[in-house]
Amino acid sequence: MERFDGWAAVRRRARDALAEVVSLVFPDACAGCGQPDAPLCDRCRGMLLPRVTATRAGELPVRSGAVFDGVAARVLRALKEDGRTGLARALAPALAAAVAALDAPGAVVVPVPSSRAALRRRGYRVAELLARRAGLAPVRALRSVRTVADQRGLGRAQRRANVAGSLRAVRGNVLDGRDVVIVDDVVTTGATLAEAARALRAAGARVVGAATVAATPRRWPAPR
């Protein structure tokens, strides 16, 4: 079994690498599999149909519409790193389903803000774009107040320390006593979502949960 799992991981990485190479050579290639002449082929679009899972970021309930692996991971990376903003429409149903699963009608939707560096590099706010494509009405109620290190490669405790105190509710927003749902693209350890919840609660908001397009596989137990 271990040998099979190892080969499966190798094949998955090979598929990911091939899809990325094809997307560079053919900019209109499918972001999920690299098939030419289709920004997202029917098969990969079908792989993005919502399948909501539940977890927590500390005490904060979190719902995610997909697992950050395979097609979903490649499409999200194409949106974030390759500027393929049209893919947000295909990812939006996963976020909408995650928000609906929190069952918080009337809650204010607050996206996790992009860092200044990421906004300069991309020219758009990822979480806010996804929320708008999901038919939500995101409110810019959070802002970054300091630079944080790249979270990739950091453990759970390191991620918490890295983002601690990095967000603040914007001045003049009307959050006091309001129900709030935080939205983001991906949850890994939940450190960023927990920091966002802390900042919003400090402004008087009642944070009822968080919703993301996807959650990294490490947050879910391996199937038996």
C-alpha positions in Angstrom: 0.0 0.0 0.0 2.8 2.4 0.8 4.4 1.7 -2.5 1.2 2.4 -4.3 0.6 5.7 -2.4 4.2 6.8 -3.3 3.7 6.2 -7.0 0.3 7.9 -6.9 1.9 11.0 -5.4 4.6 10.9 -8.1 2.0 10.6 -10.8 0.0 13.5 -9.3 3.0 15.7 -9.2 3.9 14.8 -12.8 0.3 15.7 -13.9 0.5 19.0 -12.0 3.9 19.9 -13.6 2.7 19.0 -17.1 -0.5 21.1 -16.7 1.6 24.1 -15.6 4.0 23.7 -18.6 1.1 23.4 -21.1 -0.6 26.4 -19.6 2.5 28.5 -20.1 2.9 27.4 -23.7 -0.8 27.7 -24.4 -2.3 30.5 -22.3 -5.8 29.4 -23.2 -5.2 25.8 -22.2 -7.4 24.3 -19.5 -6.2 25.4 -16.1 -7.1 22.0 -14.7 -5.5 19.5 -17.1 -3.7 21.5 -19.8 -6.0 20.5 -22.6 -5.6 23.2 -25.4 -8.3 25.6 -26.6 -10.4 25.6 -23.4 -9.8 27.8 -20.4 -11.5 25.1 -18.4 -12.7 21.8 -20.0 -16.0 20.2 -19.1 -14.3 17.4 -17.2 -12.3 19.7 -15.0 -15.3 22.0 -14.5 -17.2 19.0 -13.2 -14.4 18.3 -10.8 -15.1 21.7 -9.2 -18.7 20.9 -8.2 -19.1 21.8 -4.5 -18.5 19.1 -1.9 -18.7 20.9 1.4 -16.5 19.8 4.3 -16.4 21.1 7.9 -13.5 21.9 10.2 -12.5 24.6 12.7 -9.9 27.3 13.1 -9.6 27.3 16.8 -13.2 27.7 17.9 -14.3 29.2 14.6 -16.4 26.9 12.4 -15.0 26.7 8.9 -16.8 25.4 5.8 -14.9 24.7 2.5 -16.5 23.8 -0.9 -13.6 21.7 -2.3 -10.3 20.0 -1.3 -7.2 21.9 -2.4 -5.7 19.1 -4.5 -5.6 18.1 -8.1 -7.9 20.2 -10.4 -9.1 22.6 -7.7 -5.5 23.4 -6.6 -4.3 23.9 -10.2 -7.3 26.2 -11.0 -6.9 28.2 -7.9 -3.1 28.6 -8.6 -3.9 29.8 -12.1 -6.3 32.4 -10.7 -3.8 33.6 -8.1 -0.5 33.3 -9.8 -1.2 33.5 -13.6 -3.8 36.3 -13.6 -6.6 34.1 -15.0 -9.4 36.0 -13.3 -12.0 34.4 -15.5 -11.6 31.2 -13.6 -13.2 32.8 -10.5 -16.6 32.1 -12.0 -15.9 28.3 -12.0 -14.6 28.4 -8.4 -17.4 30.6 -7.1 -20.0 27.8 -6.6 -17.7 26.1 -4.1 -17.5 29.3 -2.1 -21.2 30.0 -2.3 -21.9 26.4 -1.1 -19.5 26.9 1.8 -21.1 30.1 2.9 -24.6 28.6 2.6 -23.5 25.7 4.8 -22.9 28.1 7.7 -26.6 29.0 7.7 -26.0 32.6 8.6 -28.6 34.6 6.6 -28.0 38.4 6.8 -24.4 38.1 7.9 -21.9 40.6 6.6 -19.4 38.9 4.3 -15.8 40.0 5.0 -13.0 38.8 2.8 -9.5 38.2 4.1 -7.5 41.1 2.6 -4.6 40.6 0.2 -1.3 41.9 1.3 -0.1 45.1 -0.2 2.7 43.2 -2.1 0.2 40.6 -3.4 -2.2 43.4 -4.5 0.6 45.2 -6.4 1.7 42.0 -8.0 -1.8 40.8 -9.1 -3.8 43.9 -9.4 -6.8 42.3 -7.8 -8.0 41.0 -4.4 -8.4 37.3 -4.7 -10.9 36.6 -1.8 -13.0 39.7 -2.7 -13.1 38.7 -6.4 -14.3 35.1 -5.6 -16.9 36.5 -3.2 -18.3 38.8 -5.8 -18.4 36.0 -8.4 -20.3 33.9 -5.8 -23.0 36.5 -5.7 -22.1 37.8 -2.3 -21.6 41.4 -1.3 -18.2 41.5 0.3 -17.3 44.4 2.7 -13.7 45.5 3.0 -13.7 45.6 6.8 -10.2 44.3 7.3 -6.8 45.7 6.5 -3.2 44.4 6.8 -1.2 46.4 9.4 2.1 44.7 9.0 4.0 42.5 6.6 4.0 38.8 7.3 6.4 36.1 6.0 5.3 33.6 3.4 3.2 31.0 5.2 4.4 28.1 3.0 6.6 25.7 4.8 5.6 26.9 8.2 4.1 24.7 10.8 0.8 25.3 12.7 2.4 27.2 15.6 4.7 29.2 13.3 1.8 30.3 11.2 -0.1 31.5 14.2 2.9 33.5 15.4 3.5 34.8 11.9 0.1 36.3 11.4 -0.6 37.4 15.0 -1.7 41.0 15.2 -1.3 41.4 11.4 -5.0 42.4 10.7 -7.2 45.2 12.0 -10.8 46.2 11.3 -10.9 49.4 9.2 -12.0 52.6 10.9 -15.6 53.7 10.5 -17.0 50.3 9.5 -20.3 49.4 11.2 -19.6 46.0 12.6 -20.6 46.4 16.2 -23.2 43.7 17.0 -23.4 42.4 13.4 -23.0 38.8 12.4 -20.0 38.3 10.1 -18.8 35.5 7.9 -15.1 35.6 6.8 -14.3 34.4 3.3 -11.0 33.4 1.8 -9.7 31.2 -1.0 -7.9 28.4 0.9 -7.6 27.3 4.5 -4.6 25.3 5.6 -4.1 25.5 9.4 -6.7 28.2 9.9 -4.2 30.7 11.4 -5.2 33.5 9.1 -8.9 33.0 9.6 -8.4 32.9 13.3 -6.5 36.2 13.1 -9.2 37.8 11.0 -11.8 36.6 13.5 -9.8 38.2 16.4 -9.6 41.5 14.6 -13.3 41.6 13.7 -14.3 40.7 17.2 -12.2 43.5 18.6 -14.4 45.8 16.5 -17.5 44.4 18.1 -18.5 41.9 15.4 -20.1 38.5 16.1 -18.0 36.2 13.8 -20.3 33.2 13.2 -17.9 31.3 10.9 -15.6 31.3 7.9 -16.0 29.9 4.4 -13.3 29.1 1.8 -13.3 27.7 -1.7 -11.0 24.9 -0.7 -9.2 23.3 2.3 -5.8 21.6 2.1 -5.9 17.8 2.3 -3.9 17.8 5.6 -7.0 19.2 7.4 -8.9 16.0 6.6 -8.3 12.5 7.8 -7.0 10.1 5.2 -9.8 7.8 3.8 -9.7 4.2 5.1 
